[in-house]
């Protein structure tokens, strides 16, 4: 008869479910408040959570032992209000987040903010977010891009409508936003 000794313990970490656990550089799937089986030994622990600074510690897991970690996370974000006029879209780090106004959390650091609108030149800004960043932040609106339509008719004097708006009579050169009209 051979009795084998268990060579693992458990790790229990409270959380919300959006944390990422890494032991010695290897991602470990886990559920908050549940026992995660871990081979006995020493580990560098990294727990990452969106909008918070990473939590780092060292632990020793012993055979048949439950190890409880109670990480405390430091805030790593600022809640901000961004505004842009003319119903332009707001894009943050390549993701469309709103049209006109946006309120939300941004992690500390640099963020690329773009304002976009059809037939307009996109505006860009690098926004540095830190604990002192205050809002509301008014963003530069996209500028219109115009072209011209030279319109003639026979007979002359015909009414010209662009996008259902009266803009003059023929012959005429009419300034319009670029794009399909």
N, C-alpha and C positions, 0 to 999 in steps of 0.2 A: 504494500500500500504506500502510495506516495501522496503526501498532502502538499499541494502547491500553495505558496503564500502569495497573496494579492500584491502586485507591484504598482499600484496606482492609488490615487486619492481623487478628491473631487474639488471643484472650484465653484463657488456660488457668488454671483455678482448681481446685485439689484440693478434695475434699469427700466427704460421705457420701450426697449425693443429696437431702437435705431442706433445702438452702439455697435462698434466693430471691435472684436477682441483679437489681439495678436500676441502670441507667446514665442519668444526668441525669433521674431521675424516671420513667423508662420501664422496665417489667418486661421482662427479656430471658430467654427460655428457654435453659437451658444444661445440659450434662451434666458432672459433675465429671471433671476430668482430660482432657476432650476439647477440641479447638480450637473456639472459638466465633468466628465471623466477625463483625468489627466495623468499621464505616466509620472511616477514619483521622480523628483529632481528639483533643481533650481531653475527659475525662469525669469526672464525680463518680460514684464507685462506692459502692454500698451493698449489702452482703451480709447477709442476715438468716437466722438459724438459731434454731429453737425452743430455749428455755432458755439462750440466750446473748445478750449485748449485741450490737447491730448493729456490723458492721465497716464503717468509712468510710475512703475514701482518694480521691486524685485520680490519674489516669493519663493518659498520652499514648500513643495508638495510632498507629504509623507504618505506611506502606505496606509490605506484604510482611514484616512483623515479627511474631514471636510474643512476646506480653507474658505473663509468668507472675506471678500474684499468689499469695502464701502468707499468707492471712489468719490471724491469731491471734484466737481468740474468748475473751472473758472470761465466766466462769460468771455466770448471772443467775437461779439457782434455788436452792432448798433442798429436800433430801429430808426428808419428814416422815411421821410416823405419826399418823393420826387414829383415834380410837376413840369408839364410841357404843354404849350398852347396849340391851338388849331387841330385838336384831336389826332395828334401824332402818336405813333406807337413807341413805347419805351422798351428797349432791349437791354438786358444786363448780361454781360459775359456770353453773348451769342444766343440768349434765350429771351423770347418775347414774354414780357411780364404784365403789360397793361397798355391801355390807350388813355392818354390824357394825364391821369394821376396814378401814382403807385405808392403804397405804404407797405413796408415789410422789413425783414431783417437782412442785413448784409454783414458778412464776416469782416473782421479787421483786415486791411490790406488794400490792394489796388483792384479796381473793377472797371471794365470797359463798358461805358453807358452810351448807347446809340439811340437817336430819335429818328424814326423813319415815317415817311408818308409817300404814297404813290405820286409820281410826277414831281417830286421834290428831292433836293439834295440832302442826303443823310448827314446829320451832325453827330460828332463823336466827342466824348470827354472821358478822361481817365479820372475816376473818383477815388481819392484816398480816404479810406474809412478807418477811424481810430476812436478811442473813447471820447474825444472832444468834438467829433464831427456832429454838427447840429443841422437841423432842417427847419422848414422845408427848403429843398434845393430846387431852384428853377433852372431847367435845362434849356439850351438854345433850340428853338424850333427849326425844323427843316425849312430850307428856302425853296420857293417854287422855281421850276425850270420852264421857261417859256419858249415857244416857237411862234411862227407866224403862218397864217393861211392867207394866200392871195386868192380871192374869190371874184370871178367874173360871171356874168350871165347875159344871155340874149333873150329878151330885151334887158337892159340895165334897170336898176332900181328895185330888184327883187329883195325881199327881206331875208336877212341871214340870222339863223338861230344856231347856236353852239350849245350842246347839252341842254336843249329846251329853253335857252335864254336868248332874247333878242340882242344882237350885237351890232347891227347896222344894216346898210343896204349896199347892193353891188353897184359898181365895182368897189372893192375894199380890201385892205390888208388888216387882218384881225389877229391880235395877240391872244394865244391860248396856251394852257398848260400842255406840256408834251404828253404823249400817250394817245390812247384811242379815244376819239371824241365823236 
